[in-house]
Amino acid sequence: MATALEATTAIQDKMFSAMQFGQKAMLDGVKTWADTVETIYAKLPDLMTAEPMKPTQAFATSVAFTEKVIASQQDFTAKLFEAMLPVAKAAATPPKPKP
């Protein structure tokens, strides 16, 4: 049987690994975002000389982008809650009494 110190250390190790995984994911996401923004800024001169969009086209494009962002956020939120479900179940389950 594990001691309280061993159990605590094991939990801390798992939490630390999860934290490092989350940090790496965040850094990868920021890098991807920065690369995307850099690409967009590189195309700005093309937008300045391009034929302007009609207002209805600009509106339709903006609405489509907004719908895409909302769908992505809904999917992310659903996955986030699903990922947190084990914690909620563990918190709702009372500890088993020792014989």
C-alpha positions, 0 to 999 in steps of 0.5 A, spaced: 500 500 500 502 506 498 504 511 503 500 518 503 507 521 501 507 516 495 500 518 493 501 525 493 508 525 489 504 520 484 499 525 483 503 531 483 507 528 477 501 527 473 499 534 474 506 536 472 506 532 466 499 535 464 501 542 465 507 541 461 503 538 455 498 544 456 503 549 456 506 545 449 499 545 446 499 553 448 505 554 445 504 550 439 497 554 438 500 561 439 506 559 433 500 557 429 496 563 430 503 568 429 505 564 422 497 565 420 497 572 422 504 573 418 501 570 412 495 575 412 500 581 413 504 579 407 498 579 403 495 586 405 498 589 399 494 585 395 488 587 398 490 594 397 490 593 390 485 588 389 478 590 386 473 592 392 468 587 394 461 589 394 458 590 401 453 584 400 460 580 399 463 583 405 457 582 409 456 574 407 464 573 408 464 576 415 457 572 417 460 565 414 467 567 418 463 568 424 459 562 423 465 558 423 468 561 429 462 559 433 462 552 431 469 551 432 468 554 439 462 550 440 466 544 438 472 546 443 467 547 449 464 540 448 471 537 448 473 541 454 467 539 458 468 532 456 475 532 458 473 534 465 468 529 466 473 524 469 474 530 474 467 531 476 465 524 476 471 523 481 469 529 485 462 527 486 464 520 488 465 519 496 471 516 498 471 509 500 471 507 507 477 503 509 475 497 513 
